[in-house]
Amino acid sequence: MVNPRKAYPVDPGLIPAYERTGRPNLGHALETAVLIELERRGCQADYYRTAEGFEVDFLARHPVGKWTLLQVCLDITDPLTRGREIRALKAAHQEFPDALPVLLTLDSAPPGFELPAPLRWQAAAEWLLGGEAG
């Protein structure tokens, strides 16, 4: 199955030029920054839709052959958002058990709850600066 294309600007600063509602859309900006960093690291990346129809932001293949599932979320304090993001990442990891499943958020401190194993949380800023989850 081929996923429909997702469009990302070459620079998150261009998002307001295409956002007709005028809202800042920080979640899309964060996701764009993660994609740019994946490309800078030489990864092949695409989003992934599970057999159940859940979407994970990135399934990335690193140049050395390892795989990472990245779910990018601005804020996971809302229980509905948290449940959706974790459910998708868990389902994708069941289909790609060798991939490292990582939840990236804008938060600088770990969430106040445990993620189900083997999911891992990482601050997006730390990951963007080269700190690999693991």
N, C-alpha and C positions, 0 to 999 in steps of 0.2 A: 504494500500500500504506500502510495506517495502522499506525504502530507501537503496540504495547501501551503503556499508560501507565506511567511511572515516577513513584513518589511521593517527594516531597522535603518535609521539614518546613519551616516558615517560619523556623526558627532551628536551626542545627546543634546547639545545646545540648539540643534535644528528642530527638535520636537515641537516647540511652540509655533513654528512656521506651518506645521501641518495639523496642529490641534485646533480645530474650528470652535470648540466650546470655550476656549480661553483658560481652562483649568491647567494647573502645572504638570500633571501626569508624571509624578516623580517615580512611580513604579516602573513605567516604561523607560524612563531615563536610566534607572538602575539596571534594568535588564539589558539595555543597549550597551551600557558601560561594561557589563560582564561579557557580552558577546565580543566587544572590541578587544577585551583582555584575552579571551580565549583565542581569538585570531592572532593576537600579538605573540601568544605562547606557541603558535603553530598547530593548534588543535583544529580538527574538523568537527564542526558543531552544527546540530540541527535540533529543533524541538522534537519531542517524542510523544506520541499518543499511544496509550496502552490499549490492549485488547478490550478493556472495559470502557474506553473512551476518555480516560483521564489524561490531562496534558501536563507534561513536565517541560520546563522551559528549555533545558539543554541536555542533550546526550552528546558528550564530547569525547572524541578519541584523540588522545595525546600522541605526539610524534613517537614516543617510546612504546606505544601500543596499549597503554592502560586506558580504561574508560572511567568517566565520571558522569553521574547524573546530578544536575544542578537545578534546584528549584529556587527561584529568586522571588523574594517577597519583601515589600517595603516594611510591613508591620504585621506581626502575627498575634497581636493581643486579642483580636476578635476571634472568639471560639469557632465561628463558621468559616472564617478565612483559614485559620490554623488547621481545622479538620480537613478542608479541601486540599490544602497544600501538602499535608502529611499523607493523606490518602493517595494522592497522585504519585508522590515520591515512593511510597511503599509498594504500590502496584507496579511501577516501572522497575523497581529493584527486583521484584519477583521475576520479571521477564529478562532482566539483565543482572543476574546475581554477582557477576564479577566486577560490576561497576560500583564505584564508591558513591553512595547517595548522600548529597550535601544540601542542606537548607541554608541559603544565604539570606540574611536580613540586614536592614540598615542599622539595627540595634548594635550598640557597642558592648553590651553585656549579654550573657547567655539568657535565654528565655527562662521564665520561672516555672518551668515544667520539664519533665523528662521526655525526650524523643524516644520512640520505640527503636530498639536495636535493629539493624545496624546504622540507622539514620544518624547523621551528625549535623550539628549546627555550627555555623561560622559567621562572624561579622563580615559583611561584604567589604568593608574598608580593609580589613586584615587580608582577606583573600585577594583583593585587587592589588595590594602591595606585595603580593608574592607568597603569602603564608598559605601553604596547602593544608587543607583539612586532612586529618589522619593521625 
